Amino acid sequence: MPIAINGSGTITGISVGGLPDGIVDRDTLAAQAKGSILQVVSTTLTAVASNSTAAEALWSYNDASLRATITASSASNFFKITGQIVIGSNGLAVSAILYDNGSAVTTSGVLGDASGSTRRSLVGTDNGSTEGVATIPVHAYISCADTNEHKFHYVFYHNGGGTNDIFLNRPYSATDSNKRGRYISNITVEEVAA
């Protein structure tokens, strides 16, 4: 069957496999398609981590075990950041902020609105029990803005009036019992084509 370009802009006469190899492939399509995932970096912490965090202080968990390092291929693309944080505390409200290269990410949509002297945050929970944990989902979408290396990690604080322990991946009360659990926290960063 001959190949024909019709007046409507459609092409007829091409069968599956009818184009020579290398004309169009999956990489070519993905590189050009808006919304395509260009790269994924993911890190999962399975161990327990903890910190005695003072009132109004920040616990910066900037450790390779829960940090995603990525370099965008284009400044016009976006980073989609997802993950989960499992928190144990002594009945505290614990919140988290997303940091990039040691500074808080303040892009619109990554922090709650400003209101007086309250601290703008990405996610938070009120863990009313010493025996339970709170699993906090993380979702953020920000411009890559450049092609420099970005190191994303979480920073935590609590609502207690003094120094209190915050735990990742275990409850505050962690007696050795099959009624207690150990958990995972993670962070995933995807570069999304603009």
Backbone as a printed PyTorch tensor [residue, N CA C, xyz], in Angstrom:
tensor([[[ 0.8420, -1.1680,  0.0000],
         [ 0.0000,  0.0000,  0.0000],
         [ 0.8960,  1.2430,  0.0000]],

        [[ 0.6370,  2.1790, -0.9060],
         [ 1.4630,  3.3830, -0.9500],
         [ 1.1720,  4.2950,  0.2510]],

        [[ 2.1830,  5.0500,  0.6670],
         [ 2.0350,  6.0170,  1.7450],
         [ 1.4430,  7.2870,  1.1610]],

        [[ 0.3970,  7.8090,  1.8330],
         [-0.2730,  9.0090,  1.3370],
         [-0.4810,  9.9930,  2.4760]],

        [[-0.1730, 11.2780,  2.2040],
         [-0.4720, 12.3520,  3.1530],
         [-1.7660, 12.9800,  2.6810]],

        [[-2.7810, 12.8570,  3.5100],
         [-4.1130, 13.3420,  3.1370],
         [-4.2340, 14.8350,  3.4330]],

        [[-5.2210, 15.4530,  2.8440],
         [-5.4540, 16.8750,  3.0430],
         [-5.7980, 17.2350,  4.4740]],

        [[-6.2370, 16.2590,  5.2630],
         [-6.6040, 16.5110,  6.6650],
         [-5.3850, 16.4790,  7.5830]],

        [[-4.2110, 16.1540,  7.0410],
         [-3.0020, 16.0800,  7.8600],
         [-2.6870, 14.6970,  8.3590]],

        [[-3.4850, 13.7130,  7.9860],
         [-3.2230, 12.3440,  8.4090],
         [-2.3830, 11.6280,  7.3580]],

        [[-1.6900, 10.5890,  7.8120],
         [-0.8650,  9.7770,  6.9140],
         [-1.4250,  8.3750,  6.9120]],

        [[-1.6090,  7.8150,  5.7420],
         [-2.0860,  6.4390,  5.6230],
         [-1.0220,  5.6260,  4.8980]],

        [[-1.1190,  4.3180,  5.0710],
         [-0.2200,  3.4230,  4.3600],
         [ 1.0050,  3.0070,  5.1550]],

        [[ 1.1320,  3.4690,  6.4170],
         [ 2.2680,  3.0480,  7.2530],
         [ 1.7810,  1.9620,  8.1930]],

        [[ 2.4680,  0.8440,  8.1760],
         [ 2.1160, -0.2420,  9.0820],
         [ 3.0960, -0.2460, 10.2520]],

        [[ 2.7390, -0.9920, 11.2950],
         [ 3.6330, -1.1210, 12.4470],
         [ 4.9750, -1.6450, 11.9610]],

        [[ 6.0390, -0.9770, 12.3610],
         [ 7.3760, -1.3620, 11.9180],
         [ 7.7110, -0.8280, 10.5430]],

        [[ 6.8420,  0.0340,  9.9980],
         [ 7.0420,  0.5380,  8.6460],
         [ 8.0940,  1.6150,  8.5320]],

        [[ 8.4900,  2.2370,  9.6410],
         [ 9.5460,  3.2520,  9.5980],
         [10.8940,  2.6010,  9.8620]],

        [[11.9440,  3.1280,  9.2580],
         [13.2680,  2.5620,  9.5120],
         [13.6660,  2.7340, 10.9810]],

        [[14.5050,  1.8280, 11.4810],
         [14.9960,  1.9280, 12.8550],
         [15.6850,  3.2630, 13.0740]],

        [[15.4650,  3.8270, 14.2670],
         [16.1350,  5.0670, 14.6310],
         [15.3740,  6.3280, 14.2620]],

        [[14.2930,  6.2230, 13.4940],
         [13.5280,  7.4150, 13.1140],
         [12.8160,  7.9870, 14.3310]],

        [[12.0330,  7.1570, 15.0030],
         [11.3440,  7.5490, 16.2400],
         [11.5150,  6.4020, 17.2200]],

        [[12.0100,  6.7110, 18.4130],
         [12.1170,  5.6860, 19.4430],
         [11.5940,  6.2370, 20.7650]],

        [[11.5380,  5.3950, 21.7680],
         [10.9880,  5.7690, 23.0700],
         [11.7560,  6.9330, 23.6840]],

        [[13.0950,  6.9440, 23.5730],
         [13.8860,  8.0300, 24.1510],
         [13.5820,  9.3620, 23.4750]],

        [[13.4060,  9.3570, 22.1570],
         [13.0820, 10.5850, 21.4380],
         [11.7330, 11.1240, 21.8910]],

        [[10.7490, 10.2460, 21.9980],
         [ 9.4260, 10.6820, 22.4450],
         [ 9.4710, 11.2020, 23.8710]],

        [[10.1430, 10.4830, 24.7670],
         [10.1900, 10.8830, 26.1720],
         [10.9080, 12.2070, 26.3600]],

        [[11.9560, 12.4400, 25.5750],
         [12.7310, 13.6720, 25.7200],
         [11.9230, 14.8970, 25.3210]],

        [[10.9280, 14.7120, 24.4730],
         [10.1520, 15.8330, 23.9770],
         [ 8.8050, 15.9970, 24.6720]],

        [[ 8.3530, 14.9940, 25.3950],
         [ 6.9960, 15.0080, 25.9270],
         [ 6.9090, 15.7480, 27.2510]],

        [[ 6.0350, 16.7430, 27.2890],
         [ 5.7850, 17.4760, 28.5400],
         [ 5.2020, 16.5150, 29.5660]],

        [[ 5.7150, 16.5870, 30.7910],
         [ 5.2340, 15.7130, 31.8610],
         [ 5.9640, 14.3890, 31.9500]],

        [[ 6.8890, 14.1200, 31.0420],
         [ 7.6600, 12.8760, 31.0960],
         [ 8.5870, 12.8870, 32.2990]],

        [[ 8.7620, 11.7250, 32.9130],
         [ 9.7100, 11.5800, 34.0160],
         [11.0830, 11.3240, 33.4160]],

        [[12.0140, 12.2380, 33.6560],
         [13.3410, 12.1480, 33.0460],
         [14.3450, 11.4060, 33.9190]],

        [[14.2140, 11.5240, 35.2310],
         [15.0770, 10.7910, 36.1440],
         [14.3980, 10.7130, 37.5110]],

        [[14.7770,  9.6890, 38.2760],
         [14.2180,  9.4600, 39.6030],
         [15.3540,  9.1400, 40.5630]],

        [[15.3480,  9.8170, 41.7220],
         [16.3000,  9.5300, 42.7950],
         [15.4800,  9.2560, 44.0410]],

        [[15.7430,  8.1410, 44.7050],
         [14.9500,  7.7700, 45.8760],
         [15.8550,  7.1900, 46.9550]],

        [[15.5820,  7.5600, 48.2070],
         [16.3390,  7.0510, 49.3380],
         [15.3690,  6.6490, 50.4340]],

        [[15.6000,  5.4880, 51.0450],
         [14.7280,  4.9880, 52.1060],
         [15.5400,  4.7030, 53.3560]],

        [[15.0880,  5.2700, 54.4720],
         [15.6930,  5.0160, 55.7830],
         [14.9090,  3.9030, 56.4610]],

        [[15.5720,  2.7810, 56.7500],
         [14.9150,  1.6740, 57.4450],
         [15.3250,  1.6150, 58.9140]],

        [[16.4270,  2.2470, 59.2630],
         [16.9040,  2.2570, 60.6430],
         [16.1500,  3.3130, 61.4540]],

        [[16.3310,  3.2670, 62.7560],
         [15.7590,  4.2750, 63.6480],
         [16.7320,  5.4360, 63.7710]],

        [[16.2010,  6.6400, 63.7770],
         [17.0000,  7.8370, 64.0460],
         [16.2540,  8.6480, 65.0910]],

        [[16.9990,  9.3970, 65.9180],
         [16.3440, 10.1960, 66.9500],
         [17.1690, 11.4290, 67.2630]],

        [[16.4930, 12.3810, 67.9050],
         [17.1620, 13.6130, 68.2950],
         [16.4470, 14.2190, 69.4920]],

        [[17.2230, 14.7210, 70.4530],
         [16.6560, 15.4980, 71.5600],
         [16.6140, 16.9410, 71.0930]],

        [[15.4280, 17.3980, 70.7370],
         [15.2620, 18.6930, 70.0850],
         [14.6750, 19.7000, 71.0700]],

        [[15.3420, 20.8230, 71.2160],
         [14.8910, 21.8530, 72.1500],
         [13.6510, 22.5600, 71.6210]],

        [[12.9330, 23.2110, 72.5230],
         [11.7670, 23.9990, 72.1370],
         [12.1820, 25.0620, 71.1380]],

        [[11.3790, 25.2210, 70.0830],
         [11.5930, 26.2010, 69.0180],
         [12.8740, 25.9630, 68.2080]],

        [[13.5350, 24.8280, 68.4220],
         [14.7390, 24.4900, 67.6510],
         [14.3730, 23.5660, 66.4930]],

        [[15.2890, 23.4080, 65.5580],
         [15.0990, 22.5360, 64.4010],
         [16.0530, 21.3570, 64.4720]],

        [[15.5390, 20.1680, 64.1190],
         [16.3810, 18.9910, 63.9540],
         [16.5370, 18.7650, 62.4540]],

        [[17.7360, 19.0400, 61.9590],
         [18.0230, 18.8620, 60.5360],
         [18.5620, 17.4540, 60.3230]],

        [[17.7310, 16.5790, 59.7530],
         [18.1970, 15.2220, 59.4640],
         [18.7960, 15.2030, 58.0590]],

        [[19.9900, 15.7620, 57.9650],
         [20.6890, 15.8600, 56.6810],
         [21.7010, 14.7270, 56.5890]],

        [[21.1890, 13.5340, 56.4420],
         [22.0020, 12.3310, 56.4020],
         [21.7350, 11.6150, 55.0880]],

        [[22.7630, 10.9980, 54.5220],
         [22.6290, 10.3320, 53.2220],
         [21.5520,  9.2490, 53.2300]],

        [[21.2230,  8.7150, 54.4050],
         [20.2250,  7.6520, 54.4890],
         [18.8070,  8.1520, 54.2220]],

        [[18.6100,  9.4860, 54.2460],
         [17.2860, 10.0500, 53.9650],
         [17.4520, 11.4080, 53.2690]],

        [[18.3040, 11.3960, 52.2520],
         [18.5590, 12.6110, 51.4630],
         [18.5970, 12.2220, 49.9970]],

        [[17.9390, 13.0060, 49.1470],
         [17.9170, 12.7430, 47.7060],
         [18.7460, 13.8080, 46.9990]],

        [[19.7520, 13.3770, 46.2640],
         [20.6440, 14.2850, 45.5440],
         [20.3880, 14.1420, 44.0510]],

        [[20.1000, 15.2770, 43.3980],
         [19.7080, 15.2370, 41.9880],
         [20.1840, 16.5040, 41.2830]],

        [[20.5180, 16.3720, 40.0040],
         [20.8930, 17.5070, 39.1570],
         [19.9690, 17.4980, 37.9390]],

        [[19.2290, 18.5660, 37.7620],
         [18.2720, 18.6340, 36.6520],
         [18.9840, 18.7320, 35.3110]],

        [[18.3570, 18.1880, 34.2850],
         [18.9160, 18.2950, 32.9350],
         [18.5670, 19.6250, 32.2840]],

        [[17.5320, 20.3000, 32.8090],
         [17.1330, 21.6050, 32.2890],
         [16.5380, 22.4390, 33.4200]],

        [[16.9050, 23.7110, 33.4710],
         [16.3960, 24.6060, 34.5100],
         [14.8960, 24.8380, 34.3830]],

        [[14.3260, 24.6360, 33.1990],
         [12.9000, 24.8820, 33.0000],
         [12.0190, 23.7130, 33.4440]],

        [[12.6220, 22.5920, 33.8110],
         [11.8510, 21.4340, 34.2630],
         [11.4040, 21.6050, 35.7100]],

        [[10.7450, 20.5840, 36.2460],
         [10.2330, 20.6200, 37.6180],
         [10.7340, 19.4260, 38.4080]],

        [[10.8220, 19.6040, 39.7300],
         [11.0810, 18.4950, 40.6420],
         [ 9.7580, 18.1170, 41.3090]],

        [[ 9.3940, 16.8470, 41.2180],
         [ 8.2550, 16.3140, 41.9570],
         [ 8.8340, 15.5440, 43.1380]],

        [[ 8.4870, 15.9780, 44.3470],
         [ 9.0570, 15.3920, 45.5580],
         [ 7.9480, 14.6720, 46.3140]],

        [[ 8.1440, 13.3880, 46.5420],
         [ 7.1780, 12.5860, 47.2860],
         [ 7.9220, 11.7820, 48.3410]],

        [[ 7.1780, 11.2510, 49.2740],
         [ 7.7890, 10.4090, 50.2920],
         [ 6.8600, 10.2210, 51.4610]],

        [[ 7.4160,  9.6810, 52.5220],
         [ 6.6840,  9.5520, 53.7720],
         [ 7.6700,  9.6720, 54.9180]],

        [[ 7.1620, 10.1910, 56.0310],
         [ 7.9520, 10.3240, 57.2430],
         [ 7.1630,  9.6400, 58.3520]],

        [[ 7.7930,  8.7170, 59.0880],
         [ 7.1400,  8.0500, 60.2060],
         [ 7.7510,  8.5900, 61.4960]],

        [[ 6.9170,  9.2420, 62.3180],
         [ 7.3610,  9.9740, 63.4990],
         [ 6.8140,  9.3290, 64.7680]],

        [[ 7.6750,  9.2110, 65.7740],
         [ 7.2570,  8.8420, 67.1190],
         [ 7.6770,  9.9510, 68.0670]],

        [[ 6.7840, 10.3020, 69.0050],
         [ 7.1100, 11.3610, 69.9620],
         [ 6.3330, 11.1310, 71.2420]],

        [[ 6.6040, 11.9520, 72.2420],
         [ 5.9380, 11.8450, 73.5330],
         [ 4.6530, 12.6710, 73.5110]],

        [[ 3.7440, 12.3140, 72.5890],
         [ 2.4680, 12.9950, 72.4840],
         [ 2.5600, 14.4050, 71.9360]],

        [[ 3.5480, 14.6840, 71.1010],
         [ 3.7650, 16.0280, 70.5740],
         [ 3.1880, 16.1870, 69.1740]],

        [[ 2.9980, 17.4230, 68.7840],
         [ 2.7850, 17.7400, 67.3770],
         [ 4.1620, 17.9460, 66.7640]],

        [[ 4.4580, 17.2130, 65.7080],
         [ 5.7580, 17.3100, 65.0370],
         [ 5.5150, 17.7300, 63.5940]],

        [[ 6.3070, 18.6820, 63.1200],
         [ 6.1770, 19.1840, 61.7520],
         [ 7.5010, 19.0620, 61.0260]],

        [[ 7.4260, 19.1030, 59.6950],
         [ 8.6330, 18.9820, 58.8800],
         [ 8.6650, 20.0730, 57.8170]],

        [[ 9.8740, 20.4770, 57.4990],
         [10.1510, 21.4590, 56.4550],
         [11.0770, 20.7780, 55.4520]],

        [[10.9090, 21.0660, 54.1700],
         [11.7950, 20.5390, 53.1360],
         [12.9700, 21.4910, 52.9690]],

        [[14.1760, 20.9340, 53.0170],
         [15.3890, 21.7250, 52.8190],
         [16.0970, 21.2770, 51.5420]],

        [[16.7850, 22.2090, 50.9130],
         [17.5740, 21.9560, 49.7080],
         [18.9250, 22.6380, 49.8970]],

        [[19.9770, 21.8590, 49.8630],
         [21.3440, 22.3840, 50.0370],
         [21.4770, 23.2460, 51.2950]],

        [[20.8350, 22.8090, 52.3810],
         [21.0050, 23.4800, 53.6660],
         [20.0780, 24.6430, 53.9370]],

        [[19.1730, 24.9630, 53.0110],
         [18.2380, 26.0750, 53.2110],
         [16.8050, 25.6030, 52.9910]],

        [[15.8710, 26.2100, 53.7210],
         [14.4650, 25.8510, 53.5750],
         [13.9720, 26.1830, 52.1760]],

        [[13.2050, 25.2640, 51.5870],
         [12.5610, 25.5230, 50.3000],
         [11.3370, 26.3920, 50.5870]],

        [[11.3300, 27.5860, 50.0290],
         [10.2530, 28.5400, 50.3140],
         [ 9.3700, 28.7970, 49.1010]],

        [[ 9.4950, 27.9760, 48.0920],
         [ 8.6810, 28.0950, 46.8850],
         [ 7.2000, 27.9970, 47.2300]],

        [[ 6.3910, 28.7460, 46.5330],
         [ 4.9490, 28.6910, 46.7290],
         [ 4.4610, 27.2540, 46.5530]],

        [[ 3.6090, 26.8120, 47.4680],
         [ 3.0740, 25.4620, 47.3880],
         [ 3.8540, 24.4390, 48.1760]],

        [[ 4.9940, 24.8270, 48.7600],
         [ 5.8020, 23.9040, 49.5460],
         [ 5.6850, 24.2220, 51.0380]],

        [[ 5.2410, 25.4170, 51.3680],
         [ 5.0360, 25.8360, 52.7560],
         [ 3.6300, 26.3930, 52.9130]],

        [[ 3.0660, 26.2120, 54.1110],
         [ 1.7860, 26.8310, 54.4150],
         [ 1.9350, 28.3500, 54.4490]],

        [[ 0.8180, 29.0510, 54.3560],
         [ 0.8360, 30.5160, 54.3690],
         [ 1.3620, 31.0500, 55.6930]],

        [[ 1.9740, 32.2220, 55.6400],
         [ 2.4410, 32.9050, 56.8350],
         [ 1.2450, 33.3650, 57.6620]],

        [[ 1.3920, 33.2830, 58.9940],
         [ 0.3380, 33.7520, 59.8950],
         [ 0.9740, 34.1020, 61.2300]],

        [[ 1.2150, 35.3900, 61.4500],
         [ 1.8360, 35.8360, 62.6960],
         [ 3.2080, 35.2220, 62.8820]],

        [[ 3.4650, 34.6950, 64.0780],
         [ 4.7790, 34.1100, 64.3340],
         [ 4.8030, 32.5930, 64.1870]],

        [[ 3.7380, 31.9880, 63.6240],
         [ 3.7550, 30.5420, 63.4000],
         [ 4.7850, 30.1960, 62.3330]],

        [[ 5.3330, 28.9860, 62.4580],
         [ 6.3820, 28.5420, 61.5350],
         [ 5.7480, 27.8910, 60.3220]],

        [[ 6.0790, 28.3900, 59.1360],
         [ 5.5650, 27.8200, 57.8940],
         [ 6.2210, 26.4520, 57.6730]],

        [[ 5.4040, 25.4430, 57.3250],
         [ 5.9020, 24.0740, 57.2240],
         [ 5.3220, 23.3660, 56.0130]],

        [[ 5.9370, 22.2330, 55.6740],
         [ 5.4720, 21.3890, 54.5730],
         [ 4.3940, 20.4250, 55.0470]],

        [[ 4.6680, 19.6750, 56.1190],
         [ 3.7300, 18.6810, 56.6380],
         [ 3.8310, 18.6580, 58.1590]],

        [[ 2.8420, 18.0430, 58.8090],
         [ 2.8780, 17.9290, 60.2590],
         [ 1.8400, 16.9510, 60.7480]],

        [[ 1.9590, 16.5880, 62.0400],
         [ 1.0180, 15.6650, 62.6520],
         [ 0.9600, 15.9270, 64.1390]],

        [[-0.1140, 15.5040, 64.7490],
         [-0.2500, 15.5620, 66.2000],
         [-0.2900, 14.1310, 66.6980]],

        [[ 0.8130, 13.6740, 67.2660],
         [ 0.9280, 12.2930, 67.7210],
         [ 0.5190, 12.2350, 69.1870]],

        [[-0.7330, 11.8670, 69.4380],
         [-1.2670, 11.9350, 70.7950],
         [-0.8920, 10.7840, 71.6970]],

        [[-0.0610,  9.8620, 71.2670],
         [ 0.2640,  8.6850, 72.0750],
         [ 1.7570,  8.4110, 72.0350]],

        [[ 2.3030,  7.9250, 73.1570],
         [ 3.7250,  7.5460, 73.1800],
         [ 3.9420,  6.1870, 72.5420]],

        [[ 2.8620,  5.4190, 72.3580],
         [ 2.9940,  4.0720, 71.8240],
         [ 2.7430,  4.0110, 70.3230]],

        [[ 2.1570,  5.0470, 69.7600],
         [ 1.8450,  5.0530, 68.3400],
         [ 2.8360,  5.8850, 67.5490]],

        [[ 2.6770,  5.8250, 66.2500],
         [ 3.4700,  6.6520, 65.3450],
         [ 2.5090,  7.3660, 64.4020]],

        [[ 3.0130,  8.3750, 63.7550],
         [ 2.2360,  9.0760, 62.7390],
         [ 3.0020,  8.9700, 61.4300]],

        [[ 2.3110,  8.5670, 60.3710],
         [ 2.9160,  8.5030, 59.0420],
         [ 2.4430,  9.7250, 58.2670]],

        [[ 3.4030, 10.5260, 57.8460],
         [ 3.1010, 11.7760, 57.1610],
         [ 3.4720, 11.6370, 55.6880]],

        [[ 2.5040, 11.7600, 54.7740],
         [ 2.8480, 11.7370, 53.3460],
         [ 3.4410, 13.0760, 52.9190]],

        [[ 4.3690, 13.0190, 51.9770],
         [ 5.0310, 14.2210, 51.4600],
         [ 4.7330, 14.3480, 49.9760]],

        [[ 4.2810, 15.5420, 49.5520],
         [ 4.0400, 15.8300, 48.1410],
         [ 4.4090, 17.2910, 47.9060]],

        [[ 5.3200, 17.5280, 46.9790],
         [ 5.7030, 18.9030, 46.6350],
         [ 6.1040, 18.9280, 45.1610]],

        [[ 5.9320, 20.0880, 44.5380],
         [ 6.2190, 20.2440, 43.1120],
         [ 6.8280, 21.6220, 42.9360]],

        [[ 8.1190, 21.6640, 42.5660],
         [ 8.8100, 22.9440, 42.4740],
         [ 9.6130, 23.0300, 41.1750]],

        [[ 9.8910, 24.2380, 40.7540],
         [10.7140, 24.4500, 39.5640],
         [12.1490, 24.0280, 39.8430]],

        [[12.7940, 23.4130, 38.8640],
         [14.2130, 23.0700, 39.0180],
         [15.0550, 24.3420, 39.1380]],

        [[14.7110, 25.3560, 38.3580],
         [15.3250, 26.6970, 38.4280],
         [16.7630, 26.7680, 37.9350]],

        [[17.5110, 25.6700, 37.9650],
         [18.9030, 25.6770, 37.5140],
         [19.3350, 24.2360, 37.2350]],

        [[20.5820, 24.0770, 36.8330],
         [21.1220, 22.7240, 36.6090],
         [22.2430, 22.4280, 37.5970]],

        [[22.1410, 23.0100, 38.7820],
         [23.0830, 22.7190, 39.8650],
         [22.6370, 21.4640, 40.6150]],

        [[23.5210, 20.9280, 41.4330],
         [23.1680, 19.7820, 42.2660],
         [22.2480, 20.2310, 43.4040]],

        [[21.1820, 19.4840, 43.6280],
         [20.2430, 19.7590, 44.7170],
         [20.2520, 18.5860, 45.6840]],

        [[20.3230, 18.8920, 46.9810],
         [20.2970, 17.8660, 48.0280],
         [19.0900, 18.1320, 48.9200]],

        [[18.0340, 17.3310, 48.7340],
         [16.7950, 17.5190, 49.4740],
         [16.7690, 16.6350, 50.7180]],

        [[16.3390, 17.2110, 51.8440],
         [16.1740, 16.4460, 53.0740],
         [15.1330, 17.1270, 53.9500]],

        [[14.7950, 16.4850, 55.0690],
         [13.7630, 16.9910, 55.9690],
         [14.3810, 17.6280, 57.2080]],

        [[13.6720, 18.6160, 57.7420],
         [14.0200, 19.2680, 59.0000],
         [12.7660, 19.2370, 59.8750]],

        [[12.9230, 18.9120, 61.1640],
         [11.7860, 18.6910, 62.0500],
         [11.7870, 19.6700, 63.2230]],

        [[10.5890, 19.9250, 63.7560],
         [10.4420, 20.6460, 65.0200],
         [ 9.1710, 20.1720, 65.7030]],

        [[ 9.0280, 20.4990, 66.9840],
         [ 7.8650, 20.0380, 67.7570],
         [ 7.2450, 21.2020, 68.5180]],

        [[ 6.0820, 20.9170, 69.1090],
         [ 5.3580, 21.9650, 69.8170],
         [ 5.5690, 21.9390, 71.3290]],

        [[ 6.5060, 21.0980, 71.8040],
         [ 6.7400, 20.9910, 73.2430],
         [ 7.4160, 22.2320, 73.8080]],

        [[ 7.2350, 22.4420, 75.1080],
         [ 7.8030, 23.6200, 75.7500],
         [ 9.2560, 23.4820, 76.1410]],

        [[ 9.8030, 22.2830, 76.1220],
         [11.2020, 22.0610, 76.4830],
         [11.8600, 21.1440, 75.4850]],

        [[12.9740, 20.5390, 75.8820],
         [13.6690, 19.5870, 75.0190],
         [12.9190, 18.2600, 75.0270]],

        [[12.6330, 17.7360, 73.8500],
         [11.8950, 16.4800, 73.7040],
         [12.5280, 15.6200, 72.6250]],

        [[12.3560, 14.3100, 72.7850],
         [12.8870, 13.3690, 71.7980],
         [11.9060, 13.1860, 70.6490]],

        [[12.4530, 13.2310, 69.4380],
         [11.7010, 12.9120, 68.2240],
         [12.3590, 11.6810, 67.6120]],

        [[11.5480, 10.7130, 67.2190],
         [12.0640,  9.4870, 66.6160],
         [11.5600,  9.3490, 65.1850]],

        [[12.4120,  8.7990, 64.3430],
         [12.0110,  8.3650, 63.0090],
         [11.9420,  6.8460, 63.0240]],

        [[10.8680,  6.3070, 62.4810],
         [10.7010,  4.8700, 62.2340],
         [10.4360,  4.0110, 63.4620]],

        [[10.0810,  4.6390, 64.6030],
         [ 9.6800,  3.8650, 65.7820],
         [ 8.8340,  4.7400, 66.6970]],

        [[ 8.0260,  4.1240, 67.5660],
         [ 7.2910,  4.9130, 68.5450],
         [ 8.2340,  5.4680, 69.6150]],

        [[ 7.7370,  6.4190, 70.3760],
         [ 8.4990,  6.9470, 71.5120],
         [ 8.7390,  5.8430, 72.5270]],

        [[ 7.6750,  5.1170, 72.8430],
         [ 7.7750,  3.9810, 73.7520],
         [ 8.0110,  2.7370, 72.9110]],

        [[ 9.2190,  2.2050, 72.9690],
         [ 9.5900,  1.1300, 72.0420],
         [10.0370, -0.1210, 72.7850]],

        [[ 9.2020, -0.6100, 73.6930],
         [ 9.5320, -1.8560, 74.3630],
         [ 9.5560, -2.9930, 73.3480]],

        [[10.3310, -4.0260, 73.6410],
         [10.4670, -5.1590, 72.7230],
         [ 9.2110, -6.0220, 72.8130]],

        [[ 8.3010, -5.8140, 71.8840],
         [ 7.0190, -6.5150, 71.9110],
         [ 6.4960, -6.6410, 70.4890]],

        [[ 5.7710, -7.7290, 70.2190],
         [ 5.1810, -7.8760, 68.8890],
         [ 3.9670, -6.9700, 68.7060]],

        [[ 3.6840, -6.1160, 69.7000],
         [ 2.6500, -5.0920, 69.5550],
         [ 3.2620, -3.7680, 69.0770]],

        [[ 4.5730, -3.7210, 68.9350],
         [ 5.2560, -2.5130, 68.4810],
         [ 5.7880, -2.7500, 67.0680]],

        [[ 5.9700, -1.6740, 66.3150],
         [ 6.4660, -1.8080, 64.9480],
         [ 7.7190, -0.9860, 64.7130]],

        [[ 8.4190, -1.3300, 63.6530],
         [ 9.5010, -0.5380, 63.0920],
         [ 9.1030, -0.2190, 61.6650]],

        [[ 9.4750,  0.9660, 61.1820],
         [ 8.8890,  1.4860, 59.9550],
         [ 9.9660,  2.0100, 59.0060]],

        [[ 9.5240,  2.5840, 57.8960],
         [10.4460,  3.2030, 56.9480],
         [10.0230,  4.6420, 56.6880]],

        [[10.9920,  5.4860, 56.4170],
         [10.7540,  6.8420, 55.9280],
         [11.5190,  6.9800, 54.6270]],

        [[11.0020,  7.7690, 53.6880],
         [11.7210,  7.8970, 52.4230],
         [11.4850,  9.2520, 51.7810]],

        [[12.2980,  9.5130, 50.7800],
         [12.1490, 10.7150, 49.9540],
         [12.4800, 10.3260, 48.5290]],

        [[11.6370, 10.7470, 47.5990],
         [11.8370, 10.4820, 46.1780],
         [11.7310, 11.8110, 45.4180]],

        [[12.7000, 12.0650, 44.5490],
         [12.6620, 13.2680, 43.7110],
         [12.6910, 12.8240, 42.2550]],

        [[11.7030, 13.2960, 41.4920],
         [11.6330, 13.0200, 40.0550],
         [11.8140, 14.3210, 39.2920]],

        [[12.6000, 14.2830, 38.2190],
         [12.6730, 15.4210, 37.3160],
         [11.6000, 15.2370, 36.2640]],

        [[10.7230, 16.2380, 36.1360],
         [ 9.5940, 16.1710, 35.2180],
         [ 9.7970, 17.1880, 34.1070]],

        [[ 9.6640, 16.7560, 32.8670],
         [ 9.8490, 17.6650, 31.7140],
         [ 8.7850, 18.7350, 31.7040]],

        [[ 9.2130, 19.9810, 31.4450],
         [ 8.2700, 21.1160, 31.4080],
         [ 7.4970, 21.1360, 30.1040]]])
